[in-house]
Amino acid sequence: MDFLFSNLSPVKTKNKTFRDTFYGLIPNAKRIDIAVGYVTTDSLAELKQAVAYNDNVEEINLIIGMHYWDKFTKPEYNAAIGLNDFLTENQRGEVRLVKSFRFHGKLYSYSDETGAFAGIIGSNNLSSIVQNHVRIYEASAIFTEKNDSLRMRDFIELLSERASENIRDCSIDKFNDRSRLLEGHENVKELPPEALVDVLQSLTNVRFEIPLVKNGKVPPESNLNVYFGKGRENKTTGLIKPRPWYEVELMVPNTITALQGYPQQKTPSAEFDVITDDGWEFSCKVSGDFSKNFRSKGDLNILGRWIKGRLENVGALEVGQPVTKETFDIYGRDSFTLTKTTKPNLWYLDFGVGK
């Protein structure tokens, strides 16, 4: 047995992380059985791509233990249904919900042609498979003893048979409307209403409309759709890791970046803080030729969560589906406004509709 730690500063260790271990076991697995309390939209999307990319995994079964009781958000439910349908249609497993009681365990079982060969148990929910920057320190343990591995898989099978049903057979018609994808994210702050009002009173006339479509469409290779691009392959093991669902870096046209006042790469204006119309604060940067690259600083998922999360929350985008021109037609807007404020190094991002 060995311990797995998040290794967040200042408590860094020489132990492996859960995510590295989760993916490190996949090349040797034909079957993966997972039973967790909670899931997230991006972890369900990433698990789906992990199965799609790695053909050696013939079957994956996911049991979700808490959402039947505590409710899904609508995007979470749609992502879970999408994963279940993908697995069942390809005869590669299913997604089930625990209905007999609240199940809060976190169990991950790996099997090959000889049976179960490894298991992970601890505090990591499915969200831990995603490379994110949420400062929650998790601790788990991995064991490779044959008897213990078999006992874990036997328990998951028992849980599945006696206490759960396929998600399609569960009556889910009430949802949690609290879908706050940036909550708790490292390097993101939530502003009190009075702080947002103060920012709105500091807006200047220097503003730029940042398009999210190109020539009236969103190409499949758009940086809003990198999730569907080629995964990151380990040439030694053959493992292919999916690109994160929320990974986004925008390419801003030169006709905009050349305008007076637009932030310029390799200058003090290249990195700046932003306040969003829905009350979040984080840092962004521009880079590349003609300052065309626009991204959140340090983590591409922050800007992606803000944009794609807004689309998901109103039903314009389903997790695991491409962003298209029609996505923005449903949302009601295909650009956001970047406005300079009178406060040093602070800009305002507005992606609101119906104002």
Secondary structure as GFF3:
##gff-version 3
##sequence-region A 1 355
A	DSSP	beta_strand	2	5	.	.	.	ID=ss1
A	DSSP	alpha_helix	18	24	.	.	.	ID=ss2
A	DSSP	three_ten_helix	26	28	.	.	.	ID=ss3
A	DSSP	beta_strand	31	36	.	.	.	ID=ss4
A	DSSP	alpha_helix	41	53	.	.	.	ID=ss5
A	DSSP	beta_strand	59	64	.	.	.	ID=ss6
A	DSSP	alpha_helix	67	70	.	.	.	ID=ss7
A	DSSP	alpha_helix	74	89	.	.	.	ID=ss8
A	DSSP	beta_strand	93	98	.	.	.	ID=ss9
A	DSSP	beta_strand	107	112	.	.	.	ID=ss10
A	DSSP	beta_strand	115	122	.	.	.	ID=ss11
A	DSSP	three_ten_helix	126	129	.	.	.	ID=ss12
A	DSSP	beta_strand	139	143	.	.	.	ID=ss13
A	DSSP	alpha_helix	146	163	.	.	.	ID=ss14
A	DSSP	beta_strand	164	166	.	.	.	ID=ss15
A	DSSP	three_ten_helix	167	169	.	.	.	ID=ss16
A	DSSP	beta_strand	189	190	.	.	.	ID=ss17
A	DSSP	alpha_helix	193	200	.	.	.	ID=ss18
A	DSSP	beta_strand	203	211	.	.	.	ID=ss19
A	DSSP	three_ten_helix	226	228	.	.	.	ID=ss20
A	DSSP	beta_strand	232	233	.	.	.	ID=ss21
A	DSSP	beta_strand	240	241	.	.	.	ID=ss22
A	DSSP	beta_strand	250	251	.	.	.	ID=ss23
A	DSSP	alpha_helix	254	257	.	.	.	ID=ss24
A	DSSP	three_ten_helix	268	270	.	.	.	ID=ss25
A	DSSP	beta_strand	271	276	.	.	.	ID=ss26
A	DSSP	beta_strand	280	287	.	.	.	ID=ss27
A	DSSP	three_ten_helix	289	291	.	.	.	ID=ss28
A	DSSP	beta_strand	293	296	.	.	.	ID=ss29
A	DSSP	alpha_helix	300	313	.	.	.	ID=ss30
A	DSSP	alpha_helix	325	331	.	.	.	ID=ss31
A	DSSP	beta_strand	335	341	.	.	.	ID=ss32
A	DSSP	beta_strand	346	350	.	.	.	ID=ss33
###
